[in-house]
Amino acid sequence: MNANRNNPGGNLEEGLGARRSRPLIETAEAETPARGLVSTLVGWVLLPLLVAATIFAVGVHLGANQPDAWFTELVRWLSSL
């Protein structure tokens, strides 16, 4: 009775085991979507530029208002590299 709990039709070959006819590695490779141009540009161009611009903007803001702040000194040091 427990064997038919997941398969109300009663045929075990058409139950959960029928979906695993292909190896799991081949299934995972077949279902992996190709990376598009937009996702590549966002991940490798837009995101790093956003991080760098944020660091620069915070450094400018703190440099103008608090020139002795630790973050200002950090931005100065990073820009001198």
C-alpha positions as CSV (number, residue, x, y, z in Angstrom):
1,M,0.0,0.0,0.0
2,N,2.9,2.4,0.8
3,A,4.4,1.8,-2.6
4,N,1.3,3.2,-4.3
5,R,1.0,6.3,-2.1
6,N,2.9,8.5,-4.6
7,N,1.5,6.9,-7.6
8,P,-2.3,6.5,-7.4
9,G,-2.4,4.6,-10.7
10,G,-0.5,1.7,-9.2
11,N,2.1,1.2,-11.9
12,L,5.5,1.8,-10.3
13,E,7.3,2.1,-13.6
14,E,5.4,5.2,-14.5
15,G,5.8,6.8,-11.0
16,L,8.7,8.8,-9.7
17,G,11.4,6.5,-11.0
18,A,10.4,7.1,-14.6
19,R,11.6,10.7,-14.5
20,R,15.2,9.7,-13.7
21,S,15.9,7.8,-16.9
22,R,18.7,10.2,-17.8
23,P,21.7,10.8,-15.6
24,L,21.4,13.8,-13.4
25,I,24.6,15.4,-14.8
26,E,23.2,15.4,-18.4
27,T,19.9,16.8,-17.1
28,A,21.7,19.7,-15.3
29,E,23.8,20.5,-18.4
30,A,20.8,20.5,-20.7
31,E,18.8,22.8,-18.4
32,T,21.5,25.4,-17.9
33,P,20.5,28.6,-19.7
34,A,23.0,30.4,-21.9
35,R,24.2,33.7,-20.5
36,G,23.0,36.6,-22.5
37,L,24.7,39.8,-23.4
38,V,22.7,41.9,-21.0
39,S,23.5,39.7,-18.0
40,T,27.2,39.7,-19.0
41,L,27.3,43.5,-19.3
42,V,25.5,44.0,-15.9
43,G,27.8,41.5,-14.1
44,W,31.1,42.6,-15.6
45,V,30.6,46.3,-16.5
46,L,27.7,47.9,-14.7
47,L,28.1,46.4,-11.3
48,P,31.9,47.2,-10.9
49,L,31.3,50.7,-12.3
50,L,28.5,51.2,-9.7
51,V,30.7,50.1,-6.9
52,A,33.6,52.3,-8.0
53,A,31.3,55.3,-8.5
54,T,29.8,54.8,-5.0
55,I,33.2,54.6,-3.4
56,F,34.3,57.8,-5.3
57,A,31.1,59.7,-4.5
58,V,31.3,58.8,-0.8
59,G,34.9,59.8,-0.8
60,V,34.2,63.2,-2.4
61,H,31.3,63.8,0.0
62,L,33.3,62.9,3.1
63,G,36.4,64.7,1.8
64,A,34.5,67.9,1.4
65,N,32.8,67.7,4.8
66,Q,35.2,65.7,7.0
67,P,38.7,65.9,5.5
68,D,40.2,63.9,8.4
69,A,37.8,61.0,8.3
70,W,39.2,57.5,8.0
71,F,37.2,56.9,4.7
72,T,38.8,60.0,3.1
73,E,42.2,58.7,4.0
74,L,41.3,55.3,2.6
75,V,40.1,56.8,-0.7
76,R,43.3,58.9,-0.9
77,W,45.4,55.8,-0.4
78,L,43.5,53.8,-3.0
79,S,43.7,56.6,-5.5
80,S,47.5,56.8,-5.1
81,L,48.0,53.1,-6.0
